[in-house]
Amino acid sequence: MNAAGPSIPSLQTIIVCIKLDQRRLRGILTTSVKQGRGRPPDRDLEPRVYRATLALYAEVGWAGFNLDVVARRARAGKAALYGRWESKENLIVEALRHRLSAEPQMIDTGSFRNDLLALALNILDSFTSGDGLVMLRAQVEAKVYPELFSQAIDEWQSQNSALFRPIVLRAVGRGELPAGTSPALVLDAVGGILVNHVLWTPASKLPALAASSAQYAERIVDFVLSAVGYHAPDQDSEPVLHVSWMVADLHVL
């Protein structure tokens, strides 16, 4: 009895099988492409993370800085933070650089007194409603962790010097200040008084200071002007010099 040979599929069956295989292959390729694409990039990730980073740093400083807290506040995965910045050291430095890139432009009102008033108001606003504490912490911690903060702070201080020294130099050129007046002395006097006052003001009274910042800035600027021999363009009398020793002491401090 002859055994039956293997059945040969018809041409129609072969065509159906080929079409099924093609469909399966397209499905596999499509799935692979979709998996490779992953989630779309989070375009708002950097600003959210930078805001959370600087806010936390202002609160706790470097010693208390924690990447888990940043991720939670920024509504981001910790893996995304490590994938973008690799370490918390890189993150804080990049956040500081991002913040510094938004520094104000050079002040030039044509009047030395008005220039100092604008500078004083910028400083007060930064500490009472902005992130001035961030930079104050970073300046202090640049002395403690120079390998981490010193380069960013040096760049920031150089930028400030380029922005604000010309205020004093222009005043000397206009005859509003005596020849040889030190820009560092004048700027240290204004900035030092304001920062010291903010630090000594109880937190409960900071809102009142913010509300009266224009008046307080004017008092401090006029105090400093009386110390450095300021001569207003329409002022014919001799400049007042009786408090110069106090400003000199502030510069030393």
C-alpha positions, 0 to 999 in steps of 0.5 A: 500500500503506497503511503500518501505523499506530502500535500502541496498547498495551493497557490492561493494558500501561499499568497494568503500566508505571505500576506499574513507574514507581511502584516506581522512584520509591519506590526513588529517594525511599527512597535519597535519604532514606537518603543525607540522614540520613547516619550516626547522631550519635556521642554519645560524641564530645565526651567522647572528644575532650575527654579526648584534647585535655587529655591531649595538652595536658598532654604537649606544651602549646599549641606542640605541640598537633596536631589530627591527634593528637587525632583519632587518639587520640579515634578520630574523623575530623578532619572531625568535629572541624572540623565540631564545633569549627571550629579547634584554638583553639576545641577547647582552650578548650572542653575546658578549660571542660568540665574546669573545670565538674567542679571540686569543691564548696565545702569546709566541715567545720566545722573550719579544719584539716580544711578545709585538709586536704581542700583540700591532698589535692585539690591533691595528688590532682590532680597525682599522679593527675589532670590538675593539669598541664593547669591549670598549663600553662594558667595559664602559657600564659595569660600567653603567649597571653592572647587564647586562655587568659586568659578561661577561666583568669580564670573558673577563678580566680574560681570557686576564689576563691568556693569557697575564700576562705570557708574562711579567713573562716569560721575568722576568724569562729569565732575560729580565726584572728586578725581580718584574716587574709588568705585569699589569704596562707593559700591561696597558702601551702598551694597554693604549697608543694604545687605547688612540691613536686610540680614538684620531685619526680622522676617516679620518686618521684611514686607514693610521694608519691601513696601518702603524700599524706595524711601530707604534706598534714597536715605542710604544713597544720600548718606553715601553721597554725603560721605564721598564728596558728591557735587550735584551738577547744579550745586555750587556749595562745597560737598559735605565730607563729615561722615567719610570715616564711617564709609571707610569703616564699612568698606573694611568690614 
